[in-house]
């Protein structure tokens, strides 16, 4: 509350509202990195609120983009358990009206004879659609926060800036040659501001 405020209104009443858009695959990968191989347990909604607060903004709504884990034609026990945990996580998130969840799909790609990778498909396009609709559906919003690292967001950010809508990017990258993290230079240059996510951002949003 603001000292001397006769109405006793909470701080967020006086803050500019924002929307937070999260690339779930990127954030999950970062969580595992900071957890040194183990995924950090954190409250996703509180995470979004806290990073918005660092910019003196109030998170009005969170958009979370993810994909169900890959399921082969002959589903293995490990795949089934992973899917059950995912479904439990999503069901819990959906109980909160302040979050919208968009799901793409997970694709299995064979890199070599003994190596495969999993990649989310259709997730970025869902995010772009929601971000582009901000000036229409949320006319009072002047600033949005994007948690991502992909250059696919550059065109939509260019369009938003032409409509005088600011974009703050939360991302993470390292300059070392062997780093698993990199962020498009074009993406960093086009946003109004970028901030590197730290382990402390996860720690400040504990899962209770």
N, C-alpha and C positions, 0 to 999 in steps of 0.2 A: 504494500500500500504506500501511497505517497504521504509523507508527513504533513499533517494539517489538513488532509483531505476530508472535508465534512461528510462526504458520502461513503467513505470507507471502501472505495472500489479497489479491486486487485490491480496490480501493476499492468497486467496484460490488457486491461481496459484502455490504457493510454498508449499502447504500442501499435506500431504499424503492423498489419497482418501480412502473412506470407504463406505460400504453399511450398511444401518440400517434396521433391521428386527423387526417389531412391532407386538406383540400379541395384537390385538385391544380389545379383551374382557378384558384382564388384565389391560390395560391402561385405559379403560373406567371405570372399577371398582375402580381403584385408583383415577381417576378424581372425581368420586362421593364421595369417602372417604375424599379427601382433601377439597371438596366443601361442606362438612358436610351435605350430603344427596342430594345435587344438583350437576348435572354434570357441571364441569368447562368448559367454552367456551375458546378454544385455537386453534391456527393454527397448525395443525398436521405436516405440512411440515417444518415450522419454528422450531417446537419442535425438530424434528429429526436433523435439521441443528445445533441447539444450543447445544444439548447434544454431538454431534460429535465434535463441536468446543471446548467444555470443555476438550476433549482429544487431542486437537491440530490436529484434522482430519477434512477433508471436505467431507460432505455427497454427494456422487456422485449420489446415487439413494436410494429411500425408498421403502421397501416392507411392505405392510400393510395387515394383516390377520384378517378377521372378518366374520360375518354371518348375513344374513337378520333376522329380528325379527320373532319370531314364529307366524305362521298363522294357526288357527284352521280350521277344515272343514267348520264350519259355522262362517265366519269371523265377529268378533265384531268390533264396531266402533273404540274402543280404539286400537285394533290391526291394523286396516286399517290406522289410523292416524300415528301410530308408523312406519308402513311400508313406508308411504309416506314421512315422515321425513328422514328415512334411505335412501330411493332412491334419495332424493334431495341432501343429504350429499355425497353419492357415486358419483353422476353425477358431482358434483362440483370438487371432488378430481380427477376424471378421465380427467378433462380438463388440468391437469398439467402432462407433459410428464416425470417428475422426480419421479413419483410414480407408483408402480404396485400394484394393488389390487387383492387379492385372497379371494374368498368367499366359506365358508363351509356351514353348515346348522345349524339351531337351533332346539334342541330337548327338549321337555317338559317331565319332569320326576316327577312322584308322589312319594313324600317321606313318606307321611302319608295321612290319610283321609282328612285333612284340610290344607295340605301344599304341594306345588309343586315348583320345581326349573327349571330353563332353562339353558341348557348347550350347548355350541358350539361343533359341531362334525366335524371332518375332517380338522379342521383348522391347528392343529399342523403338520399333515402329509404333508400339502401343504407347510408349512414353511420349514420343513426338506428337502423336495425335492429341493426347491430353494437354501437353504443354501449349500446343497451338490453339487450343480452345480456351485458354485462360482469359484472354481479352474479351471473350464473348460471355463466358459463364461466371467469371469473377472480375467484374469491372472495377471493383474497388482495390484490387491487388495491383501494386506498383512494382513489387520485387518478388522474385521467386528464388528458391534455393534448389540447386541440382547436385546430386551426389553421383558422380559418374567419371569416366575417363575416355569415353569414346568420341571420335571425331564425327560420328553420325549425327550428333546434336548441333553441329555448327550451323547448318542452314536454318533450322528453326530458331536458333538464338539470334541470328542475323535478322530474321523477320520480326521477332519480338522487340528488338532494339529499335527498329524502325517505327514501332508503335509506342516507344518511350517506356518499355517495360524492362527493368533491370534484372540481370541474372547473376547470382552469386554461385560460384562453383566450389564445391567441397570435393577434393580429390586427393590422390597420393601418388607420388612417383619418386624414383631414385635415379641418380645420374650414373651409377655404376653400370658397367657394360653387361654384367651377368644378372642384373636385377630382373625380377619377374613383374615389376611394376613400371609402367610408363604411361604418360598422359599426352595426348595430342597437343603439340605446340599451337596448332590452329585453334583448338578449343580453349586453351588458356588465354590466347590473345583476344578472342572474340567476346569473352565474358566481361562484365563490369569489374569483377573482383574474384580472385580465387584464394582458397584457404586449404592448407594441407591438413588432412585428418590425422590425429594422433591417437595413441593408445589411451591417453587420458580421456578422450571423448567417449570411448567405450566404458571406461571405468566410472565415469560420472553418471552412467545410466544403468545401474545394476538391476538384475532381474530378481525381483522379490517374490 
